Amino acid sequence: MRLTRSLPAALLVLTLPLAGCSDGDPGDDPSAAGSSSAAPSEPSEEPTDEPTDEPTDEPASGDAQPVETDQVAFEVPADWEVVDPDEFTGDKDGGAIEDDPAGGELTDRLGISGDQLLQMMGQADVIVLSGAGSVDGFIDNLNVLHYPGPLPNTPELQSQLTEQYANLGADDPQFSTAQTGAGEAVLVEYVLPLQGREVQGRAIAVQSGSDVVTITVSARDADLATRVAEQVVASLSAAG
């Protein structure tokens, strides 16, 4: 299933599944609750500092792995998990995903439920998840989405996105452009308040044939978000 939408809506929709990474974590899995800020009653069981720092130290500039969709190709950190949504979802419900050996292994490792995995994957062409898994109920991730139509010019896009991000509490997004192997890309940097935390967002939009492709990096750490986004921009090319 692929949705037709405007570019501002496409960029915004990629941030929305992040909320599903924390909903229900403390109640669904006591071991996952140890890494959640919603479980202060068990401080002795949660080495909060160590796992929280772990993803921010991930080298995004080291070994890389390729990611390719029907429209574009690029690289991401080698220790991140590239997930094809159709492989795990299809017509399955959350329970069926958890019962499937591959799906169950992924949800267990990431510390999320099958329903949360469905929510995350329902909109995207490809999702890439941090190898560190869920930390404090959040997974650093990258999402790819495409829709048919032209890429708006930068002033028009900036005006539309500034208004829509402001409605979500993300003030003063920063816009720029970059030349890539897939053509000129529009880059957006923003901070989005989400469920008591600040999500660092880095969005990349590029025209690919008759489609617009958006690649969005969401992370708890600004430096990590920037490094992964820079890796994508530096390696971005048209598919094939």
LOLOSE-670944 format. One line per field, with one value per residue (C-alpha): residue number from 1; residue in one letter; chain; z, y, x. Coordinates in steps of 0.25 Angstrom, whole numbers, plus 5000, padded with zeros to 4 digits. Layout:
! LOLOSE-670944
k <- NUM  ... $
r <- a  ... $
c <- A  ... $
pz <- Z  ... $
py <- Y  ... $
px <- X  ... $
END
This chain:
! LOLOSE-670944
k <- 1  2  3  4  5  6  7  8  9  10  11  12  13  14  15  16  17  18  19  20  21  22  23  24  25  26  27  28  29  30  31  32  33  34  35  36  37  38  39  40  41  42  43  44  45  46  47  48  49  50  51  52  53  54  55  56  57  58  59  60  61  62  63  64  65  66  67  68  69  70  71  72  73  74  75  76  77  78  79  80  81  82  83  84  85  86  87  88  89  90  91  92  93  94  95  96  97  98  99  100  101  102  103  104  105  106  107  108  109  110  111  112  113  114  115  116  117  118  119  120  121  122  123  124  125  126  127  128  129  130  131  132  133  134  135  136  137  138  139  140  141  142  143  144  145  146  147  148  149  150  151  152  153  154  155  156  157  158  159  160  161  162  163  164  165  166  167  168  169  170  171  172  173  174  175  176  177  178  179  180  181  182  183  184  185  186  187  188  189  190  191  192  193  194  195  196  197  198  199  200  201  202  203  204  205  206  207  208  209  210  211  212  213  214  215  216  217  218  219  220  221  222  223  224  225  226  227  228  229  230  231  232  233  234  235  236  237  238  239  240 $
r <- m  r  l  t  r  s  l  p  a  a  l  l  v  l  t  l  p  l  a  g  c  s  d  g  d  p  g  d  d  p  s  a  a  g  s  s  s  a  a  p  s  e  p  s  e  e  p  t  d  e  p  t  d  e  p  t  d  e  p  a  s  g  d  a  q  p  v  e  t  d  q  v  a  f  e  v  p  a  d  w  e  v  v  d  p  d  e  f  t  g  d  k  d  g  g  a  i  e  d  d  p  a  g  g  e  l  t  d  r  l  g  i  s  g  d  q  l  l  q  m  m  g  q  a  d  v  i  v  l  s  g  a  g  s  v  d  g  f  i  d  n  l  n  v  l  h  y  p  g  p  l  p  n  t  p  e  l  q  s  q  l  t  e  q  y  a  n  l  g  a  d  d  p  q  f  s  t  a  q  t  g  a  g  e  a  v  l  v  e  y  v  l  p  l  q  g  r  e  v  q  g  r  a  i  a  v  q  s  g  s  d  v  v  t  i  t  v  s  a  r  d  a  d  l  a  t  r  v  a  e  q  v  v  a  s  l  s  a  a  g $
c <- A  A  A  A  A  A  A  A  A  A  A  A  A  A  A  A  A  A  A  A  A  A  A  A  A  A  A  A  A  A  A  A  A  A  A  A  A  A  A  A  A  A  A  A  A  A  A  A  A  A  A  A  A  A  A  A  A  A  A  A  A  A  A  A  A  A  A  A  A  A  A  A  A  A  A  A  A  A  A  A  A  A  A  A  A  A  A  A  A  A  A  A  A  A  A  A  A  A  A  A  A  A  A  A  A  A  A  A  A  A  A  A  A  A  A  A  A  A  A  A  A  A  A  A  A  A  A  A  A  A  A  A  A  A  A  A  A  A  A  A  A  A  A  A  A  A  A  A  A  A  A  A  A  A  A  A  A  A  A  A  A  A  A  A  A  A  A  A  A  A  A  A  A  A  A  A  A  A  A  A  A  A  A  A  A  A  A  A  A  A  A  A  A  A  A  A  A  A  A  A  A  A  A  A  A  A  A  A  A  A  A  A  A  A  A  A  A  A  A  A  A  A  A  A  A  A  A  A  A  A  A  A  A  A  A  A  A  A  A  A $
pz <- 5000  4996  5000  4991  4999  4999  5002  5015  5020  5015  5023  5035  5035  5036  5050  5055  5056  5066  5076  5075  5080  5094  5096  5105  5106  5122  5123  5112  5116  5130  5124  5114  5125  5131  5120  5121  5128  5132  5142  5153  5164  5159  5158  5163  5151  5140  5136  5129  5127  5119  5109  5107  5103  5094  5082  5082  5081  5069  5057  5045  5037  5038  5031  5023  5017  5004  5004  4991  4988  4974  4973  4981  4987  4999  5010  5025  5037  5036  5049  5047  5043  5029  5029  5018  5024  5014  5020  5034  5032  5019  5024  5038  5051  5063  5069  5056  5055  5069  5066  5054  5057  5049  5054  5068  5068  5063  5073  5085  5081  5079  5091  5084  5082  5069  5068  5070  5059  5050  5053  5050  5037  5032  5023  5019  5007  5016  5030  5036  5051  5060  5064  5079  5079  5088  5098  5108  5099  5086  5074  5066  5052  5037  5029  5014  5007  4993  4986  4972  4968  4967  4978  4982  4980  4993  4997  4996  5003  5014  5016  5017  5026  5035  5038  5040  5049  5057  5059  5065  5074  5065  5064  5054  5045  5037  5022  5012  4999  4994  4981  4982  4972  4971  4968  4977  4990  5000  5014  5027  5041  5053  5067  5070  5084  5085  5098  5107  5099  5088  5075  5066  5051  5038  5026  5012  5000  4985  4972  4966  4952  4954  4969  4981  4991  5006  5015  5030  5041  5055  5067  5081  5079  5070  5066  5062  5054  5046  5044  5038  5030  5024  5021  5013  5005  5002  4996  4990  4976  4967  4968  4957 $
py <- 5000  5014  5026  5039  5052  5065  5066  5074  5062  5052  5058  5059  5045  5039  5045  5040  5025  5029  5030  5016  5012  5016  5014  5002  4998  4999  4990  4981  4976  4978  4976  4988  4996  4996  5006  5015  5028  5024  5013  5021  5011  5002  5010  4999  4990  5000  5004  5017  5024  5013  5009  5023  5027  5015  5020  5034  5027  5019  5022  5027  5029  5015  5003  5005  4996  4999  5002  5003  5005  5006  5020  5023  5016  5021  5016  5015  5010  4996  4992  4998  4988  4990  4985  4983  4986  4976  4965  4966  4972  4968  4964  4960  4966  4969  4956  4949  4957  4953  4938  4938  4934  4946  4956  4951  4952  4966  4971  4964  4971  4984  4984  4987  4979  4974  4985  4996  4989  4990  5005  5008  5001  5004  5016  5014  5008  5004  5006  5005  5003  5006  4994  4999  4995  5002  5012  5019  5015  5021  5015  5023  5021  5025  5024  5025  5029  5033  5039  5043  5058  5069  5074  5088  5099  5103  5115  5109  5096  5104  5112  5100  5092  5103  5104  5090  5087  5099  5092  5080  5089  5089  5103  5109  5097  5100  5098  5096  5089  5080  5074  5059  5047  5047  5062  5074  5071  5079  5077  5080  5080  5081  5077  5071  5070  5056  5049  5056  5056  5064  5056  5061  5061  5062  5061  5059  5061  5059  5057  5043  5042  5045  5043  5051  5042  5047  5041  5044  5042  5042  5041  5045  5051  5063  5059  5044  5050  5059  5049  5038  5049  5054  5039  5038  5051  5047  5034  5037  5033  5029  5014  5005 $
px <- 5000  5006  4999  4998  5000  5006  5021  5019  5009  5019  5030  5021  5015  5029  5031  5017  5021  5031  5020  5017  5031  5028  5013  5011  5025  5026  5013  5016  5030  5036  5050  5047  5041  5055  5059  5047  5046  5032  5038  5045  5041  5052  5065  5074  5069  5072  5086  5080  5093  5100  5089  5085  5099  5101  5094  5100  5113  5110  5119  5111  5124  5130  5126  5113  5102  5094  5079  5071  5057  5050  5054  5067  5079  5088  5096  5094  5102  5106  5100  5086  5075  5069  5054  5045  5031  5024  5033  5028  5014  5006  4992  4997  4992  5001  4999  5003  5016  5020  5017  5025  5040  5046  5036  5036  5051  5051  5040  5048  5061  5055  5047  5033  5020  5015  5005  5015  5024  5011  5009  5024  5024  5010  5014  5028  5035  5047  5050  5065  5066  5077  5085  5084  5069  5059  5065  5056  5044  5050  5057  5067  5062  5062  5049  5047  5034  5031  5019  5015  5017  5027  5036  5031  5040  5048  5041  5027  5032  5038  5026  5017  5026  5029  5014  5012  5024  5019  5006  5013  5022  5035  5039  5049  5052  5065  5065  5076  5079  5090  5094  5094  5095  5080  5079  5077  5071  5064  5069  5061  5066  5056  5054  5040  5035  5029  5024  5033  5045  5052  5053  5064  5059  5067  5058  5063  5054  5058  5051  5053  5046  5031  5032  5037  5045  5046  5057  5055  5065  5060  5069  5070  5084  5086  5100  5096  5084  5093  5104  5094  5087  5100  5104  5091  5093  5107  5103  5090  5087  5076  5073  5078 $
END
